[in-house]
Amino acid sequence: MGRKNERYRILNGTGAAAIGAAGMKPYNFRETGANTAEVEMYGQVVENRPVDWWTGEPTKGLYIVLAEFLEELDSYREKDEITFRINSVGGDLFAGIAICNRISELAGNTVTVVDGLAASAASIILQGGKTRKVFAGSQVMVHGASVFMYGSYNRQDLEKVANRIEGGNRSALETFAARTGKDRDFIKALMDREEWMTGKEAVENGFVDELVEADGHVKLSMSADGKGLLANGIWMPAEGFRNMPKGIPVEAVATVPVQGTAVIEGTGKKQEGTGGKTMDLEELKRKYPELVQQIEDGERQQAARNEGDVRAEAVRKERERLKEIGEIENQIADKGLVDDAKFGENPMTAQELAFAAMKRQQETGRNFLEWMANDAADSGTGEVKPVPNAGTKTPEEQDLEDINNGASLIAAGWK
């Protein structure tokens, strides 16, 4: 039974939201004929709708939520043909596996098409189609799962998480191996190093069946800071990826598609296309307010997390400082010095306290010697002359000396 303070997500993709134009949906089912349908999957795949942990409100963004998507897909399951258009950075591993399996179970013909990007969990969903297609300018990426987690865990908890990750990776590996016809070791090597493939490379490696050459509408670019991808007008987070391809053009500003048309070979259907134009910040805010809001919210949350990290580190260091002082304070007689080191205006480390205590002890010893010398001088003992001692006398010699001393005293009294 899980504990209440456990928080983790097993990812096959990034953890942040994909964002599109205002009012855009993460997926859209529409009938394209008497018994055919098309689904655009333009967003991040998640098991559950994310909630902002600061406000408790649902997070804005293009989220393909597993239960919601499967419920809507179920109402189209009797169609003779369904085409799934994918443009996704991935997301939660098991949500991707579940959607792939459900698509593969459909009785009719299913076609999966990579419109711009099929990365991580989305590359798993791609495998669910009976026919898989990709544009030459699109990208397909496969890699192993990672985990985002916070909370409190013991060894057994972490072992359970690791086992779940490995189970998901094995499921993805089996799916890829079955659809590509490639050796499992070959697939595993691709997943381990995070393999990015062009459309042509994806066909060569067996991840898709057909290359769609007419790809003038595919627009894929990367932000200059490397934190985001723009795939056919959809901003997608890229910070979780470790091996981004060098061939993706870099844009200093966001690039948004211009409407056009291009025919997808073999389907006879039209697809919205792009030219591409750059926008200044004000136009970006006007046309893509959710994108701007997401970026601003992310920056504020990151700043808050950074501030929290700094505060936690400061608390840790202070506790460590007091702990080290506590280990030596019983050896220091001057308790006032110890208190000043702990809580004074100029707090000290344990090392600084030890040095100060040694220095103060040295000064105390020197002052003590000076006080002793002054006391001796004030007492006059320095003027006392010692009486020579001739040695030990016999009783007769002592008696004679006493008589002589007494006679001297009497004589002195008569004078």
C-alpha positions as CSV (number, residue, x, y, z in Angstrom):
1,M,0.0,0.0,0.0
2,G,1.5,3.3,-1.0
3,R,2.1,6.0,1.5
4,K,0.4,9.4,1.3
5,N,3.7,11.3,0.9
6,E,4.8,9.4,-2.2
7,R,4.8,11.6,-5.3
8,Y,6.3,10.3,-8.6
9,R,5.6,10.1,-12.3
10,I,7.3,7.6,-14.6
11,L,8.0,9.5,-17.8
12,N,8.8,8.6,-21.3
13,G,9.1,12.2,-22.4
14,T,9.2,15.5,-20.5
15,G,7.3,16.6,-17.5
16,A,6.0,20.0,-18.7
17,A,3.0,20.9,-20.9
18,A,2.8,21.3,-24.6
19,I,1.1,24.6,-25.6
20,G,-0.7,25.7,-28.8
21,A,-2.8,28.5,-29.9
22,A,-5.6,29.9,-27.7
23,G,-8.6,27.5,-27.7
24,M,-6.6,24.7,-29.3
25,K,-7.5,21.1,-28.1
26,P,-4.9,18.5,-27.3
27,Y,-6.8,16.0,-29.5
28,N,-9.7,16.2,-31.8
29,F,-11.9,13.4,-33.2
30,R,-13.8,14.2,-36.4
31,E,-15.6,12.1,-39.0
32,T,-14.1,12.3,-42.4
33,G,-16.5,10.0,-44.3
34,A,-19.4,7.7,-43.8
35,N,-17.4,5.2,-41.9
36,T,-14.0,6.9,-41.4
37,A,-12.5,9.2,-38.8
38,E,-9.4,11.2,-38.1
39,V,-7.8,12.1,-34.8
40,E,-5.3,14.8,-34.2
41,M,-3.1,14.1,-31.2
42,Y,-1.3,17.3,-30.6
43,G,-0.2,17.4,-27.0
44,Q,1.5,15.7,-24.1
45,V,0.3,12.2,-23.0
46,V,-0.5,11.9,-19.3
47,E,-2.1,9.3,-17.1
48,N,-3.9,12.0,-15.0
49,R,-4.6,15.7,-15.6
50,P,-1.7,17.6,-13.9
51,V,-2.5,20.0,-11.1
52,D,-0.5,23.1,-10.2
53,W,1.0,22.2,-6.8
54,W,1.1,25.9,-5.8
55,T,-2.6,26.7,-6.5
56,G,-4.3,23.2,-6.6
57,E,-5.8,24.2,-10.0
58,P,-5.5,22.1,-13.2
59,T,-2.4,23.0,-15.1
60,K,-3.0,24.8,-18.4
61,G,-1.6,23.1,-21.5
62,L,-2.3,20.5,-24.2
63,Y,-2.8,17.3,-22.2
64,I,-4.0,14.0,-23.8
65,V,-5.4,12.5,-20.6
66,L,-5.5,8.7,-20.8
67,A,-9.0,8.0,-19.5
68,E,-10.7,10.8,-21.4
69,F,-9.0,9.9,-24.6
70,L,-9.9,6.2,-24.4
71,E,-13.5,7.0,-23.6
72,E,-13.8,9.1,-26.7
73,L,-11.9,6.6,-28.8
74,D,-14.4,3.9,-27.7
75,S,-17.2,5.7,-29.4
76,Y,-15.4,5.5,-32.8
77,R,-14.2,1.9,-32.4
78,E,-16.7,0.6,-35.1
79,K,-15.3,2.8,-37.8
80,D,-13.8,1.0,-40.8
81,E,-10.7,3.3,-40.8
82,I,-9.3,5.8,-38.3
83,T,-6.2,7.9,-38.9
84,F,-4.2,9.2,-35.9
85,R,-2.1,12.2,-36.6
86,I,0.6,12.5,-34.0
87,N,2.6,15.6,-32.9
88,S,3.7,14.9,-29.4
89,V,6.7,15.2,-27.1
90,G,5.4,12.0,-25.2
91,G,4.7,12.1,-21.5
92,D,3.8,9.3,-19.2
93,L,5.1,5.9,-20.2
94,F,2.2,3.7,-19.2
95,A,-0.4,6.1,-20.7
96,G,1.5,5.8,-24.0
97,I,1.6,2.0,-23.8
98,A,-2.2,1.8,-22.9
99,I,-3.1,4.0,-25.9
100,C,-0.9,2.0,-28.3
101,N,-2.5,-1.2,-27.1
102,R,-6.1,0.2,-27.5
103,I,-5.4,1.4,-31.0
104,S,-3.9,-2.0,-32.0
105,E,-7.1,-3.7,-30.8
106,L,-9.4,-1.8,-33.1
107,A,-11.0,-4.0,-35.7
108,G,-10.9,-1.5,-38.6
109,N,-7.8,-0.2,-40.5
110,T,-5.8,2.1,-38.4
111,V,-3.2,4.5,-39.7
112,T,-0.7,6.4,-37.5
113,V,1.0,9.5,-39.1
114,V,3.8,11.6,-37.6
115,D,2.8,15.1,-38.5
116,G,5.8,16.7,-36.8
117,L,7.2,14.9,-33.8
118,A,6.6,11.5,-32.2
119,A,8.9,11.4,-29.3
120,S,9.2,9.1,-26.3
121,A,5.7,7.7,-25.3
122,A,4.3,9.1,-28.6
123,S,6.7,6.9,-30.5
124,I,5.1,4.0,-28.7
125,I,1.6,5.2,-29.7
126,L,2.9,5.3,-33.3
127,Q,3.4,1.6,-33.2
128,G,-0.3,0.9,-32.6
129,G,-1.3,1.7,-36.2
130,K,-1.6,-1.2,-38.7
131,T,0.0,1.2,-41.1
132,R,2.6,3.7,-39.9
133,K,3.6,6.8,-41.8
134,V,6.0,9.7,-41.4
135,F,6.9,12.8,-43.2
136,A,10.5,13.2,-44.4
137,G,10.9,16.3,-42.3
138,S,9.4,14.8,-39.1
139,Q,11.3,13.3,-36.2
140,V,10.8,10.1,-34.3
141,M,12.6,9.6,-31.0
142,V,12.9,6.5,-28.7
143,H,14.4,6.2,-25.3
144,G,14.0,4.5,-21.9
145,A,11.9,5.8,-19.1
146,S,12.9,8.2,-16.4
147,V,11.2,9.2,-13.1
148,F,10.2,12.5,-11.7
149,M,9.6,12.2,-7.9
150,Y,9.4,14.1,-4.7
151,G,8.4,13.1,-1.2
152,S,9.8,10.6,1.3
153,Y,10.8,7.0,0.2
154,N,12.6,4.1,1.8
155,R,14.6,1.4,0.0
156,Q,11.6,-0.8,-0.6
157,D,9.6,2.1,-2.1
158,L,12.5,2.9,-4.5
159,E,12.8,-0.7,-5.5
160,K,9.1,-0.7,-6.4
161,V,9.5,2.4,-8.6
162,A,12.6,0.9,-10.3
163,N,10.7,-2.4,-11.0
164,R,7.9,-0.4,-12.5
165,I,10.2,1.5,-14.7
166,E,11.9,-1.7,-15.9
167,G,8.5,-3.3,-16.5
168,G,7.5,-0.4,-18.7
169,N,10.8,-0.4,-20.5
170,R,10.4,-4.1,-21.3
171,S,6.9,-3.5,-22.6
172,A,8.1,-0.7,-24.9
173,L,11.0,-2.8,-26.0
174,E,8.7,-5.7,-26.9
175,T,6.4,-3.4,-28.8
176,F,9.2,-1.9,-30.8
177,A,10.8,-5.2,-31.5
178,A,7.5,-6.8,-32.7
179,R,6.7,-3.9,-35.0
180,T,10.2,-3.2,-36.4
181,G,11.3,-6.8,-36.8
182,K,14.7,-5.7,-35.4
183,D,16.8,-7.5,-32.8
184,R,16.0,-6.6,-29.2
185,D,19.6,-5.7,-28.5
186,F,19.5,-3.3,-31.4
187,I,16.3,-1.7,-30.1
188,K,17.6,-1.5,-26.5
189,A,20.8,0.2,-27.7
190,L,18.7,2.9,-29.4
191,M,16.6,3.4,-26.3
192,D,19.6,3.6,-24.0
193,R,21.2,6.4,-26.0
194,E,18.0,8.3,-26.9
195,E,17.8,7.9,-30.6
196,W,16.4,10.7,-32.8
197,M,15.5,9.7,-36.3
198,T,14.4,11.6,-39.4
199,G,11.5,10.2,-41.4
200,K,13.9,8.3,-43.6
201,E,15.9,6.9,-40.7
202,A,12.7,5.8,-38.9
203,V,11.6,3.8,-42.0
204,E,15.1,2.3,-42.3
205,N,15.0,1.2,-38.6
206,G,11.5,-0.2,-39.0
207,F,9.6,2.2,-36.7
208,V,7.3,3.3,-39.6
209,D,6.2,1.6,-42.8
210,E,6.0,4.5,-45.3
211,L,7.7,7.8,-45.9
212,V,5.5,10.6,-47.0
213,E,7.7,12.8,-49.3
214,A,5.4,15.8,-49.6
215,D,6.4,17.4,-46.3
216,G,6.4,21.1,-47.1
217,H,4.0,21.7,-44.3
218,V,6.3,20.2,-41.6
219,K,7.9,22.9,-39.5
220,L,10.1,21.8,-36.7
221,S,12.5,24.2,-34.9
222,M,14.2,24.6,-31.5
223,S,14.4,27.6,-29.2
224,A,17.8,29.2,-28.9
225,D,18.1,28.2,-25.2
226,G,17.3,24.6,-26.1
227,K,14.4,24.4,-23.7
228,G,11.6,24.1,-26.2
229,L,10.7,22.6,-29.6
230,L,8.1,24.2,-31.9
231,A,6.5,21.5,-34.0
232,N,3.8,22.7,-36.5
233,G,2.8,25.6,-34.1
234,I,2.9,23.5,-30.9
235,W,5.4,24.5,-28.3
236,M,6.8,21.4,-26.6
237,P,9.2,21.2,-23.6
238,A,12.6,19.7,-24.5
239,E,14.6,20.1,-21.2
240,G,14.2,16.4,-20.3
241,F,15.9,15.2,-23.5
242,R,19.6,14.3,-23.4
243,N,20.6,13.8,-27.0
244,M,18.9,16.4,-29.1
245,P,19.7,16.1,-32.8
246,K,21.9,18.8,-34.4
247,G,19.9,19.1,-37.6
248,I,16.9,20.9,-36.1
249,P,17.0,24.6,-37.0
250,V,17.3,27.0,-34.1
251,E,14.8,29.9,-33.9
252,A,15.5,33.0,-31.7
253,V,11.7,33.7,-31.5
254,A,8.7,31.5,-31.8
255,T,7.7,30.4,-35.3
256,V,4.0,29.8,-36.1
257,P,2.6,28.0,-39.1
258,V,0.7,29.8,-41.9
259,Q,-2.3,28.0,-43.3
260,G,-1.8,26.1,-46.5
261,T,-2.5,22.7,-47.9
262,A,-0.5,19.6,-48.8
263,V,-1.8,16.2,-49.8
264,I,-0.7,13.1,-47.9
265,E,0.3,10.5,-50.4
266,G,-1.9,7.4,-50.4
267,T,-4.8,8.9,-48.5
268,G,-6.2,11.6,-50.8
269,K,-6.8,13.8,-47.8
270,K,-5.6,17.3,-47.2
271,Q,-3.6,18.5,-44.3
272,E,-3.0,22.0,-43.1
273,G,0.4,23.2,-44.1
274,T,2.8,26.0,-43.1
275,G,5.0,28.5,-44.5
276,G,6.3,30.2,-41.5
277,K,6.7,33.7,-40.0
278,T,8.3,35.2,-37.0
279,M,6.4,37.1,-34.4
280,D,7.4,39.8,-31.9
281,L,6.5,39.4,-28.3
282,E,3.2,41.4,-28.4
283,E,1.9,39.4,-31.3
284,L,2.9,36.2,-29.6
285,K,1.0,37.3,-26.5
286,R,-2.1,38.1,-28.6
287,K,-2.2,34.9,-30.6
288,Y,-0.7,32.5,-28.1
289,P,-1.7,33.8,-24.6
290,E,-1.6,30.3,-23.1
291,L,2.0,29.8,-24.3
292,V,3.2,33.0,-22.9
293,Q,1.3,32.3,-19.6
294,Q,2.8,28.9,-19.3
295,I,6.3,30.2,-19.9
296,E,5.8,33.0,-17.3
297,D,4.2,30.5,-14.8
298,G,7.1,28.2,-15.3
299,E,9.6,30.9,-14.7
300,R,7.8,31.9,-11.5
301,Q,7.6,28.4,-10.2
302,Q,11.3,27.7,-11.0
303,A,12.2,30.9,-9.2
304,A,10.2,29.7,-6.2
305,R,11.8,26.3,-6.3
306,N,15.2,27.9,-6.5
307,E,14.4,30.1,-3.5
308,G,13.2,27.1,-1.6
309,D,16.4,25.2,-2.5
310,V,18.5,28.1,-1.3
311,R,16.5,28.3,2.0
312,A,16.8,24.5,2.5
313,E,20.5,24.6,1.9
314,A,21.0,27.5,4.4
315,V,19.0,25.5,7.0
316,R,21.1,22.4,6.4
317,K,24.4,24.4,6.8
318,E,23.2,26.1,10.0
319,R,22.2,22.8,11.5
320,E,25.5,21.3,10.6
321,R,27.4,24.3,12.1
322,L,25.5,24.1,15.4
323,K,26.0,20.3,15.5
324,E,29.8,20.7,15.0
325,I,29.9,23.3,17.8
326,G,28.0,21.0,20.1
327,E,30.6,18.4,19.6
328,I,33.4,20.6,21.1
329,E,31.6,23.0,23.4
330,N,32.1,20.8,26.5
331,Q,35.8,21.2,26.1
332,I,35.6,25.0,26.3
333,A,35.3,26.6,29.8
334,D,34.1,30.0,28.5
335,K,30.4,29.4,28.0
336,G,29.8,33.0,27.0
337,L,32.2,32.5,24.1
338,V,30.2,29.4,23.1
339,D,26.9,31.3,23.2
340,D,28.3,34.1,21.1
341,A,29.7,31.6,18.6
342,K,26.2,30.0,18.3
343,F,23.9,33.0,18.4
344,G,25.9,36.2,18.5
345,E,26.0,38.9,15.9
346,N,29.1,37.3,14.3
347,P,28.4,33.5,14.5
348,M,31.4,31.2,14.2
349,T,32.1,27.8,12.8
350,A,33.4,25.1,15.2
351,Q,36.9,25.6,13.8
352,E,36.7,29.4,14.4
353,L,35.3,28.8,17.9
354,A,38.1,26.4,18.8
355,F,40.7,28.9,17.6
356,A,39.1,31.8,19.6
357,A,39.0,29.6,22.7
358,M,42.7,28.8,22.4
359,K,43.6,32.4,21.9
360,R,41.5,33.5,24.9
361,Q,43.0,30.8,27.1
362,Q,46.5,32.0,26.0
363,E,45.6,35.5,27.0
364,T,44.2,34.4,30.3
365,G,47.5,32.5,31.1
366,R,49.6,35.5,30.3
367,N,47.4,37.8,32.4
368,F,47.7,35.4,35.4
369,L,51.5,35.5,35.2
370,E,51.4,39.3,35.2
371,W,49.1,39.4,38.2
372,M,51.4,37.1,40.1
373,A,54.4,39.2,39.4
374,N,52.6,42.4,40.5
375,D,51.3,40.8,43.7
376,A,54.9,39.7,44.6
377,A,56.2,43.2,44.0
378,D,53.5,44.8,46.2
379,S,54.1,42.4,49.1
380,G,57.8,43.5,49.6
381,T,59.0,39.9,49.7
382,G,61.7,40.9,47.3
383,E,63.5,42.9,50.1
384,V,63.7,39.9,52.5
385,K,67.3,38.7,52.9
386,P,67.8,35.0,53.5
387,V,69.8,34.0,56.6
388,P,72.7,31.7,55.9
389,N,72.4,28.3,57.4
390,A,75.7,27.0,58.6
391,G,74.4,23.6,58.9
392,T,73.2,21.3,61.8
393,K,74.4,22.2,65.4
394,T,75.0,19.9,68.3
395,P,72.8,20.3,71.4
396,E,75.7,21.9,73.3
397,E,76.4,24.3,70.5
398,Q,72.7,25.3,70.3
399,D,72.6,25.8,74.2
400,L,75.6,28.1,74.0
401,E,74.1,30.1,71.2
402,D,70.9,30.5,73.1
403,I,72.8,31.7,76.3
404,N,74.8,34.2,74.3
405,N,71.6,35.5,72.5
406,G,69.9,35.9,75.9
407,A,72.9,37.8,77.4
408,S,72.9,40.1,74.4
409,L,69.3,40.9,74.9
410,I,69.8,41.7,78.6
411,A,72.7,43.9,77.9
412,A,70.8,45.8,75.3
413,G,68.0,46.4,77.8
414,W,70.4,48.0,80.2
415,K,71.7,50.5,77.7
